[in-house]
């Protein structure tokens, strides 16, 4: 992913998802799940506390090879808590 695309994705996560969407957190062992609503469709973001795998989201953007799971929904959820916000480094590497 090009730097300008990455930066746009991060800004959209903050501007759109955090500001406008609603999310419900559910802890499931090593996984944290967020039901994200308020956009065109509801999506589910799953984050591994131990970095066992990249975050996943049920949105179509998340499956694109250059995104690698770091869609705007996943990026927004990673910014919510210092426990996993350091995983955002993967977006920039």
Backbone as XML, in Angstrom:
<?xml version="1.0"?>
<chain id="A" units="angstrom">
  <residue number="1" name="UNK">
    <atom name="N" x="0.855" y="-1.173" z="0.000"/>
    <atom name="CA" x="0.000" y="0.000" z="0.000"/>
    <atom name="C" x="0.899" y="1.233" z="0.000"/>
  </residue>
  <residue number="2" name="UNK">
    <atom name="N" x="0.583" y="2.155" z="-0.848"/>
    <atom name="CA" x="1.344" y="3.399" z="-0.915"/>
    <atom name="C" x="1.103" y="4.229" z="0.349"/>
  </residue>
  <residue number="3" name="UNK">
    <atom name="N" x="2.063" y="5.071" z="0.674"/>
    <atom name="CA" x="1.975" y="5.888" z="1.880"/>
    <atom name="C" x="0.746" y="6.790" z="1.875"/>
  </residue>
  <residue number="4" name="UNK">
    <atom name="N" x="0.412" y="7.380" z="0.732"/>
    <atom name="CA" x="-0.751" y="8.263" z="0.696"/>
    <atom name="C" x="-2.048" y="7.486" z="0.898"/>
  </residue>
  <residue number="5" name="UNK">
    <atom name="N" x="-2.125" y="6.261" z="0.384"/>
    <atom name="CA" x="-3.306" y="5.424" z="0.601"/>
    <atom name="C" x="-3.426" y="5.033" z="2.067"/>
  </residue>
  <residue number="6" name="UNK">
    <atom name="N" x="-2.288" y="4.688" z="2.665"/>
    <atom name="CA" x="-2.273" y="4.309" z="4.072"/>
    <atom name="C" x="-2.736" y="5.474" z="4.943"/>
  </residue>
  <residue number="7" name="UNK">
    <atom name="N" x="-2.192" y="6.652" z="4.681"/>
    <atom name="CA" x="-2.545" y="7.812" z="5.488"/>
    <atom name="C" x="-4.027" y="8.163" z="5.343"/>
  </residue>
  <residue number="8" name="UNK">
    <atom name="N" x="-4.545" y="8.044" z="4.139"/>
    <atom name="CA" x="-5.967" y="8.297" z="3.911"/>
    <atom name="C" x="-6.818" y="7.305" z="4.694"/>
  </residue>
  <residue number="9" name="UNK">
    <atom name="N" x="-6.398" y="6.044" z="4.709"/>
    <atom name="CA" x="-7.134" y="5.014" z="5.442"/>
    <atom name="C" x="-7.168" y="5.323" z="6.946"/>
  </residue>
  <residue number="10" name="UNK">
    <atom name="N" x="-6.039" y="5.759" z="7.484"/>
    <atom name="CA" x="-5.977" y="6.093" z="8.909"/>
    <atom name="C" x="-6.868" y="7.296" z="9.210"/>
  </residue>
  <residue number="11" name="UNK">
    <atom name="N" x="-6.817" y="8.306" z="8.365"/>
    <atom name="CA" x="-7.666" y="9.485" z="8.574"/>
    <atom name="C" x="-9.149" y="9.130" z="8.471"/>
  </residue>
  <residue number="12" name="UNK">
    <atom name="N" x="-9.511" y="8.283" z="7.515"/>
    <atom name="CA" x="-10.913" y="7.867" z="7.379"/>
    <atom name="C" x="-11.360" y="7.075" z="8.604"/>
  </residue>
  <residue number="13" name="UNK">
    <atom name="N" x="-10.463" y="6.299" z="9.181"/>
    <atom name="CA" x="-10.806" y="5.544" z="10.382"/>
    <atom name="C" x="-11.193" y="6.491" z="11.509"/>
  </residue>
  <residue number="14" name="UNK">
    <atom name="N" x="-10.406" y="7.530" z="11.680"/>
    <atom name="CA" x="-10.698" y="8.491" z="12.748"/>
    <atom name="C" x="-11.906" y="9.356" z="12.415"/>
  </residue>
  <residue number="15" name="UNK">
    <atom name="N" x="-11.954" y="9.864" z="11.200"/>
    <atom name="CA" x="-13.020" y="10.786" z="10.809"/>
    <atom name="C" x="-14.371" y="10.089" z="10.691"/>
  </residue>
  <residue number="16" name="UNK">
    <atom name="N" x="-14.399" y="8.948" z="10.051"/>
    <atom name="CA" x="-15.669" y="8.279" z="9.781"/>
    <atom name="C" x="-16.072" y="7.312" z="10.881"/>
  </residue>
  <residue number="17" name="UNK">
    <atom name="N" x="-15.225" y="6.345" z="11.143"/>
    <atom name="CA" x="-15.615" y="5.255" z="12.043"/>
    <atom name="C" x="-15.716" y="5.723" z="13.491"/>
  </residue>
  <residue number="18" name="UNK">
    <atom name="N" x="-14.665" y="6.314" z="14.026"/>
    <atom name="CA" x="-14.699" y="6.711" z="15.436"/>
    <atom name="C" x="-15.707" y="7.819" z="15.700"/>
  </residue>
  <residue number="19" name="UNK">
    <atom name="N" x="-15.855" y="8.708" z="14.759"/>
    <atom name="CA" x="-16.744" y="9.852" z="14.971"/>
    <atom name="C" x="-18.212" y="9.538" z="14.716"/>
  </residue>
  <residue number="20" name="UNK">
    <atom name="N" x="-18.503" y="8.623" z="13.797"/>
    <atom name="CA" x="-19.883" y="8.443" z="13.353"/>
    <atom name="C" x="-20.488" y="7.070" z="13.648"/>
  </residue>
  <residue number="21" name="UNK">
    <atom name="N" x="-19.659" y="6.040" z="13.772"/>
    <atom name="CA" x="-20.177" y="4.690" z="13.928"/>
    <atom name="C" x="-20.344" y="4.348" z="15.404"/>
  </residue>
  <residue number="22" name="UNK">
    <atom name="N" x="-21.097" y="3.299" z="15.646"/>
    <atom name="CA" x="-21.242" y="2.748" z="16.995"/>
    <atom name="C" x="-20.559" y="1.390" z="17.005"/>
  </residue>
  <residue number="23" name="UNK">
    <atom name="N" x="-19.999" y="1.033" z="18.147"/>
    <atom name="CA" x="-19.343" y="-0.261" z="18.229"/>
    <atom name="C" x="-19.566" y="-0.856" z="19.607"/>
  </residue>
  <residue number="24" name="UNK">
    <atom name="N" x="-19.677" y="-2.178" z="19.618"/>
    <atom name="CA" x="-19.888" y="-2.932" z="20.851"/>
    <atom name="C" x="-18.749" y="-3.927" z="20.984"/>
  </residue>
  <residue number="25" name="UNK">
    <atom name="N" x="-18.080" y="-3.897" z="22.118"/>
    <atom name="CA" x="-16.925" y="-4.762" z="22.358"/>
    <atom name="C" x="-17.363" y="-6.023" z="23.088"/>
  </residue>
  <residue number="26" name="UNK">
    <atom name="N" x="-16.800" y="-7.160" z="22.656"/>
    <atom name="CA" x="-17.001" y="-8.437" z="23.325"/>
    <atom name="C" x="-15.640" y="-9.110" z="23.463"/>
  </residue>
  <residue number="27" name="UNK">
    <atom name="N" x="-15.238" y="-9.415" z="24.692"/>
    <atom name="CA" x="-13.975" y="-10.116" z="24.916"/>
    <atom name="C" x="-14.229" y="-11.612" z="24.840"/>
  </residue>
  <residue number="28" name="UNK">
    <atom name="N" x="-13.397" y="-12.305" z="24.054"/>
    <atom name="CA" x="-13.528" y="-13.746" z="23.882"/>
    <atom name="C" x="-12.151" y="-14.381" z="24.012"/>
  </residue>
  <residue number="29" name="UNK">
    <atom name="N" x="-11.646" y="-14.491" z="25.230"/>
    <atom name="CA" x="-10.312" y="-15.051" z="25.446"/>
    <atom name="C" x="-9.250" y="-14.145" z="24.867"/>
  </residue>
  <residue number="30" name="UNK">
    <atom name="N" x="-8.443" y="-14.688" z="23.945"/>
    <atom name="CA" x="-7.367" y="-13.928" z="23.307"/>
    <atom name="C" x="-7.900" y="-12.942" z="22.268"/>
  </residue>
  <residue number="31" name="UNK">
    <atom name="N" x="-9.137" y="-13.089" z="21.872"/>
    <atom name="CA" x="-9.728" y="-12.242" z="20.834"/>
    <atom name="C" x="-10.621" y="-11.166" z="21.448"/>
  </residue>
  <residue number="32" name="UNK">
    <atom name="N" x="-10.590" y="-10.014" z="20.840"/>
    <atom name="CA" x="-11.530" y="-8.952" z="21.166"/>
    <atom name="C" x="-12.343" y="-8.723" z="19.896"/>
  </residue>
  <residue number="33" name="UNK">
    <atom name="N" x="-13.634" y="-8.743" z="20.046"/>
    <atom name="CA" x="-14.522" y="-8.599" z="18.892"/>
    <atom name="C" x="-15.313" y="-7.308" z="19.029"/>
  </residue>
  <residue number="34" name="UNK">
    <atom name="N" x="-15.452" y="-6.593" z="17.925"/>
    <atom name="CA" x="-16.245" y="-5.379" z="17.885"/>
    <atom name="C" x="-17.322" y="-5.517" z="16.812"/>
  </residue>
  <residue number="35" name="UNK">
    <atom name="N" x="-18.555" y="-5.297" z="17.190"/>
    <atom name="CA" x="-19.636" y="-5.171" z="16.230"/>
    <atom name="C" x="-19.709" y="-3.693" z="15.882"/>
  </residue>
  <residue number="36" name="UNK">
    <atom name="N" x="-19.469" y="-3.366" z="14.624"/>
    <atom name="CA" x="-19.397" y="-1.983" z="14.170"/>
    <atom name="C" x="-20.636" y="-1.686" z="13.325"/>
  </residue>
  <residue number="37" name="UNK">
    <atom name="N" x="-21.406" y="-0.713" z="13.755"/>
    <atom name="CA" x="-22.623" y="-0.345" z="13.033"/>
    <atom name="C" x="-22.638" y="1.162" z="12.792"/>
  </residue>
  <residue number="38" name="UNK">
    <atom name="N" x="-23.459" y="1.571" z="11.853"/>
    <atom name="CA" x="-23.599" y="2.987" z="11.570"/>
    <atom name="C" x="-23.204" y="3.342" z="10.157"/>
  </residue>
  <residue number="39" name="UNK">
    <atom name="N" x="-22.562" y="2.420" z="9.466"/>
    <atom name="CA" x="-22.197" y="2.640" z="8.069"/>
    <atom name="C" x="-23.221" y="1.992" z="7.162"/>
  </residue>
  <residue number="40" name="UNK">
    <atom name="N" x="-22.811" y="1.720" z="5.951"/>
    <atom name="CA" x="-23.713" y="1.102" z="4.975"/>
    <atom name="C" x="-24.191" y="-0.266" z="5.431"/>
  </residue>
  <residue number="41" name="UNK">
    <atom name="N" x="-23.312" y="-1.030" z="6.089"/>
    <atom name="CA" x="-23.641" y="-2.359" z="6.602"/>
    <atom name="C" x="-22.944" y="-2.550" z="7.933"/>
  </residue>
  <residue number="42" name="UNK">
    <atom name="N" x="-23.461" y="-3.444" z="8.773"/>
    <atom name="CA" x="-22.736" y="-3.763" z="10.012"/>
    <atom name="C" x="-21.555" y="-4.686" z="9.695"/>
  </residue>
  <residue number="43" name="UNK">
    <atom name="N" x="-20.468" y="-4.505" z="10.426"/>
    <atom name="CA" x="-19.283" y="-5.341" z="10.243"/>
    <atom name="C" x="-18.795" y="-5.822" z="11.595"/>
  </residue>
  <residue number="44" name="UNK">
    <atom name="N" x="-17.962" y="-6.858" z="11.565"/>
    <atom name="CA" x="-17.362" y="-7.407" z="12.775"/>
    <atom name="C" x="-15.848" y="-7.338" z="12.624"/>
  </residue>
  <residue number="45" name="UNK">
    <atom name="N" x="-15.192" y="-6.712" z="13.600"/>
    <atom name="CA" x="-13.729" y="-6.631" z="13.648"/>
    <atom name="C" x="-13.251" y="-7.524" z="14.775"/>
  </residue>
  <residue number="46" name="UNK">
    <atom name="N" x="-12.260" y="-8.364" z="14.489"/>
    <atom name="CA" x="-11.645" y="-9.219" z="15.513"/>
    <atom name="C" x="-10.172" y="-8.864" z="15.625"/>
  </residue>
  <residue number="47" name="UNK">
    <atom name="N" x="-9.717" y="-8.712" z="16.867"/>
    <atom name="CA" x="-8.327" y="-8.333" z="17.132"/>
    <atom name="C" x="-7.733" y="-9.343" z="18.097"/>
  </residue>
  <residue number="48" name="UNK">
    <atom name="N" x="-6.532" y="-9.825" z="17.781"/>
    <atom name="CA" x="-5.815" y="-10.746" z="18.665"/>
    <atom name="C" x="-4.984" y="-9.929" z="19.651"/>
  </residue>
  <residue number="49" name="UNK">
    <atom name="N" x="-5.160" y="-10.200" z="20.921"/>
    <atom name="CA" x="-4.376" y="-9.479" z="21.938"/>
    <atom name="C" x="-2.896" y="-9.825" z="21.855"/>
  </residue>
  <residue number="50" name="UNK">
    <atom name="N" x="-2.571" y="-11.021" z="21.387"/>
    <atom name="CA" x="-1.181" y="-11.476" z="21.357"/>
    <atom name="C" x="-0.543" y="-11.333" z="19.985"/>
  </residue>
  <residue number="51" name="UNK">
    <atom name="N" x="-1.200" y="-10.657" z="19.072"/>
    <atom name="CA" x="-0.705" y="-10.463" z="17.706"/>
    <atom name="C" x="-0.557" y="-11.798" z="16.982"/>
  </residue>
  <residue number="52" name="UNK">
    <atom name="N" x="-1.334" y="-12.800" z="17.356"/>
    <atom name="CA" x="-1.242" y="-14.112" z="16.718"/>
    <atom name="C" x="-1.530" y="-14.019" z="15.223"/>
  </residue>
  <residue number="53" name="UNK">
    <atom name="N" x="-2.300" y="-13.031" z="14.835"/>
    <atom name="CA" x="-2.625" y="-12.788" z="13.432"/>
    <atom name="C" x="-3.070" y="-11.342" z="13.295"/>
  </residue>
  <residue number="54" name="UNK">
    <atom name="N" x="-3.064" y="-10.806" z="12.080"/>
    <atom name="CA" x="-3.529" y="-9.431" z="11.881"/>
    <atom name="C" x="-5.010" y="-9.323" z="12.231"/>
  </residue>
  <residue number="55" name="UNK">
    <atom name="N" x="-5.492" y="-8.120" z="12.452"/>
    <atom name="CA" x="-6.928" y="-7.965" z="12.699"/>
    <atom name="C" x="-7.702" y="-8.441" z="11.478"/>
  </residue>
  <residue number="56" name="UNK">
    <atom name="N" x="-8.955" y="-8.768" z="11.698"/>
    <atom name="CA" x="-9.817" y="-9.141" z="10.582"/>
    <atom name="C" x="-11.115" y="-8.361" z="10.690"/>
  </residue>
  <residue number="57" name="UNK">
    <atom name="N" x="-11.728" y="-8.156" z="9.552"/>
    <atom name="CA" x="-13.003" y="-7.456" z="9.487"/>
    <atom name="C" x="-13.836" y="-8.134" z="8.414"/>
  </residue>
  <residue number="58" name="UNK">
    <atom name="N" x="-15.127" y="-8.098" z="8.590"/>
    <atom name="CA" x="-16.015" y="-8.719" z="7.616"/>
    <atom name="C" x="-16.318" y="-7.810" z="6.428"/>
  </residue>
  <residue number="59" name="UNK">
    <atom name="N" x="-15.755" y="-6.606" z="6.403"/>
    <atom name="CA" x="-15.994" y="-5.712" z="5.260"/>
    <atom name="C" x="-15.199" y="-6.205" z="4.050"/>
  </residue>
  <residue number="60" name="UNK">
    <atom name="N" x="-15.652" y="-5.904" z="2.852"/>
    <atom name="CA" x="-14.942" y="-6.358" z="1.652"/>
    <atom name="C" x="-13.549" y="-5.761" z="1.495"/>
  </residue>
  <residue number="61" name="UNK">
    <atom name="N" x="-13.323" y="-4.581" z="2.003"/>
    <atom name="CA" x="-12.022" y="-3.929" z="1.883"/>
    <atom name="C" x="-10.932" y="-4.693" z="2.628"/>
  </residue>
  <residue number="62" name="UNK">
    <atom name="N" x="-11.283" y="-5.332" z="3.720"/>
    <atom name="CA" x="-10.325" y="-6.032" z="4.568"/>
    <atom name="C" x="-9.625" y="-7.179" z="3.848"/>
  </residue>
  <residue number="63" name="UNK">
    <atom name="N" x="-10.281" y="-7.781" z="2.884"/>
    <atom name="CA" x="-9.720" y="-8.931" z="2.168"/>
    <atom name="C" x="-8.758" y="-8.557" z="1.044"/>
  </residue>
  <residue number="64" name="UNK">
    <atom name="N" x="-8.669" y="-7.287" z="0.715"/>
    <atom name="CA" x="-7.770" y="-6.885" z="-0.363"/>
    <atom name="C" x="-6.317" y="-7.129" z="0.051"/>
  </residue>
  <residue number="65" name="UNK">
    <atom name="N" x="-5.499" y="-7.705" z="-0.833"/>
    <atom name="CA" x="-4.116" y="-8.053" z="-0.476"/>
    <atom name="C" x="-3.300" y="-6.887" z="0.074"/>
  </residue>
  <residue number="66" name="UNK">
    <atom name="N" x="-3.469" y="-5.701" z="-0.485"/>
    <atom name="CA" x="-2.666" y="-4.563" z="-0.013"/>
    <atom name="C" x="-3.139" y="-4.023" z="1.334"/>
  </residue>
  <residue number="67" name="UNK">
    <atom name="N" x="-4.339" y="-4.372" z="1.749"/>
    <atom name="CA" x="-4.882" y="-3.909" z="3.032"/>
    <atom name="C" x="-4.452" y="-4.829" z="4.172"/>
  </residue>
  <residue number="68" name="UNK">
    <atom name="N" x="-4.386" y="-6.125" z="3.911"/>
    <atom name="CA" x="-3.916" y="-7.133" z="4.876"/>
    <atom name="C" x="-4.667" y="-7.090" z="6.194"/>
  </residue>
  <residue number="69" name="UNK">
    <atom name="N" x="-5.970" y="-6.838" z="6.147"/>
    <atom name="CA" x="-6.779" y="-6.823" z="7.360"/>
    <atom name="C" x="-6.900" y="-5.467" z="8.021"/>
  </residue>
  <residue number="70" name="UNK">
    <atom name="N" x="-6.095" y="-4.497" z="7.599"/>
    <atom name="CA" x="-6.094" y="-3.184" z="8.235"/>
    <atom name="C" x="-7.016" y="-2.214" z="7.495"/>
  </residue>
  <residue number="71" name="UNK">
    <atom name="N" x="-8.299" y="-2.547" z="7.447"/>
    <atom name="CA" x="-9.297" y="-1.651" z="6.866"/>
    <atom name="C" x="-9.561" y="-0.506" z="7.847"/>
  </residue>
  <residue number="72" name="UNK">
    <atom name="N" x="-10.373" y="0.457" z="7.432"/>
    <atom name="CA" x="-10.635" y="1.610" z="8.313"/>
    <atom name="C" x="-11.336" y="1.179" z="9.599"/>
  </residue>
  <residue number="73" name="UNK">
    <atom name="N" x="-12.137" y="0.126" z="9.556"/>
    <atom name="CA" x="-12.831" y="-0.346" z="10.765"/>
    <atom name="C" x="-11.830" y="-0.929" z="11.757"/>
  </residue>
  <residue number="74" name="UNK">
    <atom name="N" x="-10.912" y="-1.772" z="11.269"/>
    <atom name="CA" x="-9.900" y="-2.370" z="12.151"/>
    <atom name="C" x="-8.972" y="-1.304" z="12.713"/>
  </residue>
  <residue number="75" name="UNK">
    <atom name="N" x="-8.544" y="-0.373" z="11.875"/>
    <atom name="CA" x="-7.658" y="0.700" z="12.348"/>
    <atom name="C" x="-8.348" y="1.506" z="13.445"/>
  </residue>
  <residue number="76" name="UNK">
    <atom name="N" x="-9.610" y="1.817" z="13.256"/>
    <atom name="CA" x="-10.348" y="2.577" z="14.270"/>
    <atom name="C" x="-10.410" y="1.821" z="15.589"/>
  </residue>
  <residue number="77" name="UNK">
    <atom name="N" x="-10.674" y="0.528" z="15.532"/>
    <atom name="CA" x="-10.775" y="-0.248" z="16.773"/>
    <atom name="C" x="-9.416" y="-0.381" z="17.453"/>
  </residue>
  <residue number="78" name="UNK">
    <atom name="N" x="-8.339" y="-0.460" z="16.673"/>
    <atom name="CA" x="-6.995" y="-0.545" z="17.260"/>
    <atom name="C" x="-6.607" y="0.733" z="17.996"/>
  </residue>
  <residue number="79" name="UNK">
    <atom name="N" x="-7.190" y="1.845" z="17.637"/>
    <atom name="CA" x="-6.846" y="3.105" z="18.297"/>
    <atom name="C" x="-7.566" y="3.298" z="19.633"/>
  </residue>
  <residue number="80" name="UNK">
    <atom name="N" x="-8.514" y="2.439" z="19.940"/>
    <atom name="CA" x="-9.349" y="2.640" z="21.123"/>
    <atom name="C" x="-8.658" y="2.363" z="22.447"/>
  </residue>
  <residue number="81" name="UNK">
    <atom name="N" x="-7.660" y="1.505" z="22.474"/>
    <atom name="CA" x="-7.090" y="1.069" z="23.742"/>
    <atom name="C" x="-5.586" y="0.861" z="23.592"/>
  </residue>
  <residue number="82" name="UNK">
    <atom name="N" x="-4.782" y="1.371" z="24.512"/>
    <atom name="CA" x="-3.330" y="1.182" z="24.429"/>
    <atom name="C" x="-2.918" y="-0.286" z="24.433"/>
  </residue>
  <residue number="83" name="UNK">
    <atom name="N" x="-3.795" y="-1.164" z="24.924"/>
    <atom name="CA" x="-3.490" y="-2.597" z="24.960"/>
    <atom name="C" x="-3.103" y="-3.121" z="23.574"/>
  </residue>
  <residue number="84" name="UNK">
    <atom name="N" x="-3.761" y="-2.648" z="22.545"/>
    <atom name="CA" x="-3.449" y="-3.144" z="21.202"/>
    <atom name="C" x="-3.169" y="-2.052" z="20.183"/>
  </residue>
  <residue number="85" name="UNK">
    <atom name="N" x="-3.164" y="-0.804" z="20.601"/>
    <atom name="CA" x="-2.909" y="0.272" z="19.636"/>
    <atom name="C" x="-1.515" y="0.177" z="19.024"/>
  </residue>
  <residue number="86" name="UNK">
    <atom name="N" x="-0.563" y="-0.447" z="19.711"/>
    <atom name="CA" x="0.767" y="-0.589" z="19.135"/>
    <atom name="C" x="0.739" y="-1.479" z="17.896"/>
  </residue>
  <residue number="87" name="UNK">
    <atom name="N" x="-0.318" y="-2.262" z="17.703"/>
    <atom name="CA" x="-0.437" y="-3.064" z="16.487"/>
    <atom name="C" x="-0.588" y="-2.185" z="15.244"/>
  </residue>
  <residue number="88" name="UNK">
    <atom name="N" x="-0.905" y="-0.929" z="15.444"/>
    <atom name="CA" x="-0.997" y="-0.001" z="14.307"/>
    <atom name="C" x="0.344" y="0.165" z="13.611"/>
  </residue>
  <residue number="89" name="UNK">
    <atom name="N" x="1.433" y="-0.158" z="14.303"/>
    <atom name="CA" x="2.749" y="-0.082" z="13.669"/>
    <atom name="C" x="2.808" y="-0.936" z="12.413"/>
  </residue>
  <residue number="90" name="UNK">
    <atom name="N" x="2.053" y="-2.035" z="12.390"/>
    <atom name="CA" x="2.031" y="-2.904" z="11.219"/>
    <atom name="C" x="1.542" y="-2.156" z="9.985"/>
  </residue>
  <residue number="91" name="UNK">
    <atom name="N" x="0.679" y="-1.195" z="10.165"/>
    <atom name="CA" x="0.164" y="-0.412" z="9.048"/>
    <atom name="C" x="1.285" y="0.375" z="8.398"/>
  </residue>
  <residue number="92" name="UNK">
    <atom name="N" x="2.225" y="0.817" z="9.189"/>
    <atom name="CA" x="3.298" y="1.690" z="8.691"/>
    <atom name="C" x="4.556" y="0.934" z="8.278"/>
  </residue>
  <residue number="93" name="UNK">
    <atom name="N" x="4.610" y="-0.345" z="8.551"/>
    <atom name="CA" x="5.817" y="-1.116" z="8.188"/>
    <atom name="C" x="5.681" y="-1.786" z="6.843"/>
  </residue>
</chain>
